[in-house]
């Protein structure tokens, strides 16, 4: 997998998780003793960990743009872990709608009584799929990181002086003492 593809897939999966955070995951109906006869549990309250992990995945995607090989491996590993957490949190929320909707039901009724029925929407499953995509993207980044070229956008090629044409070569460099480099920097000369 190319670096650009990994970045785009990680961004897309994180954005998809964040998009599901505002959607209704579980709808409880048949409530008694409250201000309404139904309550909705949205993704952000049903699985706040998934939302936080989506931010981790998106930050990892941005880190992949400039990460070197070791950094890409670390980011890939974190993306895999975040994707697994997202997927498992969303699946548990979908499989246990009573526990998922309990805070929303309590806010409407003021009690801990269960609703008459619970309906799980498609959104926790979409979130779980996005978590799986993030985990697979992280695994692909782990596998591909060795083949990626290092991001050396801001470094001059070896043997080419900074600001020189591509074909120019540098004169042999004299050994620079660290203190001399700091002194040059203090005088306004960039020792690099």
PAKOLRO-707201 format. One record per residue (C-alpha): x, y, z; residue in three letters. Coordinates in pm, whole numbers, always signed. Last residue first. Layout:
      xx      yy      zz  residu
       X       Y       Z     Ala
...
***
This chain:
      xx      yy      zz  residu
   +2361   +2369    +848     Unk
   +2567   +2621   +1046     Unk
   +2307   +2898    +998     Unk
   +2488   +3223   +1060     Unk
   +2314   +3485   +1277     Unk
   +2592   +3539   +1528     Unk
   +2417   +3317   +1781     Unk
   +2393   +3040   +1520     Unk
   +2766   +3060   +1459     Unk
   +2827   +3034   +1835     Unk
   +2596   +2732   +1856     Unk
   +2783   +2561   +1572     Unk
   +3116   +2642   +1735     Unk
   +2994   +2481   +2058     Unk
   +2894   +2167   +1869     Unk
   +3237   +2142   +1707     Unk
   +3232   +2131   +1331     Unk
   +3455   +1885   +1147     Unk
   +3538   +2027    +811     Unk
   +3312   +1936    +525     Unk
   +3460   +1817    +199     Unk
   +3339   +2056     -69     Unk
   +2980   +2003    -168     Unk
   +2863   +1881    -502     Unk
   +2658   +2065    -759     Unk
   +2427   +1874    -997     Unk
   +2100   +1970    -826     Unk
   +2179   +2341    -822     Unk
   +2294   +2486    -491     Unk
   +2058   +2633    -227     Unk
   +2180   +2394     +42     Unk
   +2498   +2221     -67     Unk
   +2451   +1888    -245     Unk
   +2660   +1592    -124     Unk
   +2366   +1413     +35     Unk
   +2040   +1558     -92     Unk
   +1917   +1864     +92     Unk
   +1654   +1806    +363     Unk
   +1310   +1964    +377     Unk
   +1118   +1710    +171     Unk
   +1296   +1414    +316     Unk
    +994   +1189    +378     Unk
   +1160    +850    +372     Unk
   +1058    +634     +82     Unk
    +800    +375    +169     Unk
    +897     +10    +125     Unk
    +963     -52    +492     Unk
    +630    +102    +596     Unk
    +427    -138    +382     Unk
    +342    -410    +635     Unk
    +280    -172    +924     Unk
     +85     +63    +697     Unk
    -126    -232    +582     Unk
    -198    -321    +945     Unk
    -295     +40   +1018     Unk
    -526     +44    +717     Unk
    -681    -284    +828     Unk
    -745    -143   +1176     Unk
    -894    +178   +1034     Unk
   -1120     -19    +798     Unk
   -1232    -239   +1089     Unk
   -1314     +75   +1288     Unk
   -1510    +215    +992     Unk
   -1707    -111    +977     Unk
   -1782     -81   +1349     Unk
   -1905    +277   +1299     Unk
   -2131    +164   +1017     Unk
   -2259    -113   +1245     Unk
   -2327    +140   +1522     Unk
   -2513    +351   +1265     Unk
   -2755     +88   +1128     Unk
   -3016    +149   +1396     Unk
   -3082     -59   +1707     Unk
   -3443     -59   +1826     Unk
   -3531    -100   +2192     Unk
   -3870    -187   +2338     Unk
   -4079    -137   +2653     Unk
   -3819     +88   +2812     Unk
   -3634     -12   +3125     Unk
   -3674    +165   +3457     Unk
   -3371    +350   +3592     Unk
   -3571    +661   +3672     Unk
   -3573   +1029   +3573     Unk
   -3784    +938   +3273     Unk
   -3611   +1131   +2993     Unk
   -3256   +1145   +3130     Unk
   -3282    +789   +3260     Unk
   -3382    +664   +2915     Unk
   -3084    +844   +2756     Unk
   -2845    +701   +3017     Unk
   -2991    +348   +2976     Unk
   -2980    +348   +2594     Unk
   -2648    +164   +2552     Unk
   -2714     -70   +2846     Unk
   -3047    -177   +2694     Unk
   -2907    -184   +2340     Unk
   -2651    -454   +2424     Unk
   -2545    -598   +2086     Unk
   -2525    -259   +1915     Unk
   -2317     -97   +2189     Unk
   -2091    -402   +2206     Unk
   -2039    -384   +1829     Unk
   -1958     -12   +1842     Unk
   -1706     -55   +2123     Unk
   -1543    -352   +1948     Unk
   -1506    -167   +1619     Unk
   -1366    +152   +1770     Unk
   -1126     -34   +2001     Unk
   -1000    -248   +1712     Unk
    -950     +62   +1498     Unk
    -759    +238   +1775     Unk
    -529     -63   +1815     Unk
    -461     -89   +1442     Unk
    -403    +286   +1419     Unk
    -159    +274   +1710     Unk
     +36      -3   +1536     Unk
     +45    +187   +1208     Unk
    +160    +503   +1386     Unk
    +445    +311   +1550     Unk
    +542    +146   +1220     Unk
    +524    +480   +1038     Unk
    +747    +635   +1301     Unk
   +1004    +360   +1255     Unk
   +1000    +407    +876     Unk
    +995    +785    +868     Unk
    +681    +979    +943     Unk
    +592   +1285    +735     Unk
    +247   +1204    +594     Unk
    +196    +925    +844     Unk
    +155   +1180   +1123     Unk
    -154   +1321    +952     Unk
    -309    +976    +934     Unk
    -216    +915   +1296     Unk
    -402   +1230   +1395     Unk
    -704   +1095   +1208     Unk
    -681    +758   +1382     Unk
    -639    +921   +1725     Unk
    -940   +1146   +1659     Unk
   -1141    +836   +1571     Unk
   -1020    +681   +1897     Unk
   -1183    +963   +2093     Unk
   -1513    +912   +1910     Unk
   -1499    +537   +1969     Unk
   -1436    +597   +2339     Unk
   -1751    +808   +2360     Unk
   -1961    +505   +2260     Unk
   -2331    +551   +2341     Unk
   -2296    +920   +2428     Unk
   -2127   +1020   +2104     Unk
   -2325    +762   +1907     Unk
   -2666    +897   +1996     Unk
   -2904    +727   +2238     Unk
   -3261    +825   +2163     Unk
   -3551    +829   +2405     Unk
   -3923    +755   +2365     Unk
   -4253    +819   +2546     Unk
   -4166   +1175   +2639     Unk
   -4172   +1388   +2956     Unk
   -4132   +1092   +3183     Unk
   -4338    +848   +3386     Unk
   -4356    +576   +3126     Unk
   -4130    +491   +2834     Unk
   -4262    +279   +2547     Unk
   -3976    +346   +2310     Unk
   -3597    +323   +2323     Unk
   -3407    +422   +2010     Unk
   -3050    +304   +1977     Unk
   -2770    +437   +1756     Unk
   -2908    +780   +1669     Unk
   -2652    +980   +1468     Unk
   -2415   +1247   +1595     Unk
   -2125   +1009   +1656     Unk
   -2175    +839   +1319     Unk
   -2000   +1124   +1139     Unk
   -1704   +1101   +1377     Unk
   -1664    +734   +1289     Unk
   -1680    +819    +919     Unk
   -1420   +1092    +960     Unk
   -1182    +847   +1126     Unk
   -1232    +592    +849     Unk
   -1182    +852    +576     Unk
    -868    +996    +736     Unk
    -719    +649    +778     Unk
    -805    +559    +418     Unk
    -653    +882    +285     Unk
    -330    +842    +482     Unk
    -291    +476    +385     Unk
    -350    +558     +18     Unk
     -92    +836     +28     Unk
    +167    +607    +187     Unk
    +125    +346     -85     Unk
      +0      +0      +0     Unk
***
